[in-house]
Amino acid sequence: MRDAVPRWGFYPAVLALQSMRGIQFTAAVGLLSELGDLSRFAHPRQLMAWLGVTPSEYSSGGKRRQGSITKTGNSFARKLLIEAAWSYRHTAKVSPEIQRRHEGLPKVIVDRAWDAQVRLCRRYRKLVARGKSTNVAIVAVARELAGFIWDIARLGMTQACARAA
């Protein structure tokens, strides 16, 4: 797989996604192979809904109640996303491994990945401190992680197109 992926059209997005914590080569390839071209999602909320990590809703009259996630869409991509979200339980830091994956990437992608890590680690801690269960907190982090994946993968493809031109 490591030999074939560099010839793949989504290879720049694979490299960009690996700048994030919790997403290594296999997860990046798996997510992009399941998601396909992210430009078909006009907004990250559409990707979140497609992955099935948005809360279900029961509304009637003036009442609005939210339930568990919808679990619609691609279950394999959702599982990869949830697994990646577990790494945000720990304090935000750039490990030597992630630093190695940052080499050769544009600064805008590295900065965005760091922003994601800081925000998602803080989000997890806040939710757990408010009394949410760890699983609920992880799914909430995974939902936001989907938005960052949408942004960073698109940045990676845009940067690759700019270099090719």
C-alpha positions in Angstrom: 0.0 0.0 0.0 2.9 2.4 0.8 4.2 1.9 -2.8 0.8 2.5 -4.5 -0.5 5.5 -2.5 2.1 8.1 -3.7 0.7 7.7 -7.2 -2.9 8.2 -5.9 -4.6 11.5 -6.7 -5.4 12.0 -3.0 -1.8 11.6 -1.9 -1.4 15.3 -0.9 -4.4 15.0 1.3 -3.0 11.8 2.9 0.2 13.7 3.8 -1.8 16.7 5.1 -4.1 14.5 7.3 -1.0 12.8 8.8 -0.1 16.1 10.3 -2.9 15.6 12.8 -2.7 13.7 16.0 -4.4 10.3 15.9 -4.3 10.0 12.1 -1.4 8.0 10.8 -0.9 6.5 7.3 -3.4 3.7 7.4 -6.1 5.9 9.0 -5.5 8.7 6.5 -5.7 6.3 3.5 -8.8 4.6 5.0 -10.6 7.8 5.6 -9.9 9.3 2.2 -10.7 6.1 0.4 -14.1 6.0 2.1 -14.8 9.8 1.9 -13.6 10.3 -1.7 -13.4 13.8 -3.0 -14.1 16.2 -0.1 -15.0 19.0 -2.4 -18.5 17.4 -2.8 -19.2 18.6 0.8 -19.8 22.3 0.6 -19.5 22.7 4.4 -18.0 20.5 7.2 -21.5 20.0 8.7 -22.4 18.0 5.5 -19.4 15.7 6.1 -20.4 15.3 9.8 -23.9 14.3 8.8 -22.6 11.9 6.1 -20.4 10.3 8.7 -23.4 10.0 11.1 -21.8 11.8 14.0 -24.5 14.5 14.3 -27.1 14.1 17.1 -30.6 12.9 16.2 -33.4 15.2 17.0 -36.9 14.7 18.3 -38.9 17.9 18.0 -42.6 18.7 18.4 -44.2 22.0 19.0 -41.9 24.1 21.2 -39.8 21.2 22.5 -36.5 20.2 21.0 -34.8 17.1 22.3 -31.5 15.7 20.9 -30.7 12.1 21.1 -27.7 9.9 20.3 -25.8 10.2 17.0 -27.6 9.2 13.8 -25.1 6.6 12.7 -26.1 7.1 9.1 -23.5 7.0 6.3 -20.2 5.1 6.2 -19.6 3.1 9.4 -16.0 2.3 8.5 -15.1 5.9 8.2 -17.0 6.7 11.4 -15.0 4.0 13.2 -11.7 5.4 12.0 -12.8 8.9 13.1 -13.8 7.7 16.6 -10.5 5.8 17.0 -8.6 8.9 16.0 -10.5 11.0 18.4 -9.3 8.9 21.4 -5.9 10.4 21.1 -7.2 13.8 22.0 -7.7 12.7 25.7 -4.1 13.5 26.3 -2.5 16.9 26.7 -1.7 18.8 23.4 1.9 18.4 22.3 3.8 17.6 19.2 5.5 14.3 19.5 8.7 13.5 17.6 6.7 11.2 15.4 4.3 14.0 14.5 7.2 16.4 14.0 8.7 14.0 11.5 5.3 13.9 9.6 5.3 17.7 9.5 8.5 17.8 7.5 7.9 19.1 4.0 4.3 20.2 4.7 3.2 23.8 4.2 3.2 25.9 7.4 -0.6 26.6 7.0 -1.3 22.9 7.3 0.9 22.4 10.3 -0.6 25.4 12.0 -4.1 24.2 11.4 -3.2 20.8 12.7 -1.9 22.4 15.9 -5.0 24.5 16.2 -7.1 21.3 15.9 -5.1 19.5 18.6 -5.3 22.4 21.1 -9.1 22.9 20.5 -10.0 19.2 20.6 -7.9 18.4 23.7 -9.5 21.3 25.5 -13.0 20.3 24.3 -12.5 16.7 25.7 -11.4 18.0 29.1 -14.3 20.5 29.3 -16.9 17.9 28.5 -15.5 15.4 31.0 -15.3 18.1 33.6 -19.0 18.9 33.0 -19.8 15.3 33.9 -20.2 13.8 30.4 -19.1 10.2 30.0 -15.9 9.6 28.2 -17.7 8.0 25.2 -20.0 10.9 24.8 -17.0 13.3 25.0 -15.1 11.3 22.4 -18.0 11.3 19.9 -18.3 15.1 20.4 -14.5 15.4 19.7 -14.9 13.1 16.7 -17.6 15.4 15.3 -15.3 18.4 15.5 -12.4 16.3 14.2 -14.4 15.7 11.1 -14.6 19.4 10.5 -10.8 19.7 10.8 -10.3 16.8 8.5 -12.5 18.5 5.9 -10.4 21.6 6.2 -6.9 20.1 6.3 -7.5 17.6 3.5 -8.9 20.4 1.3 -5.9 22.6 2.2 -3.6 19.7 1.2 -5.2 19.3 -2.2 -5.2 23.0 -2.8 -1.5 23.3 -1.9 -0.7 20.4 -4.2 -2.6 22.1 -7.0 -0.8 25.4 -6.4 2.6 23.6 -6.5 1.7 21.8 -9.7 0.7 25.0 -11.5 
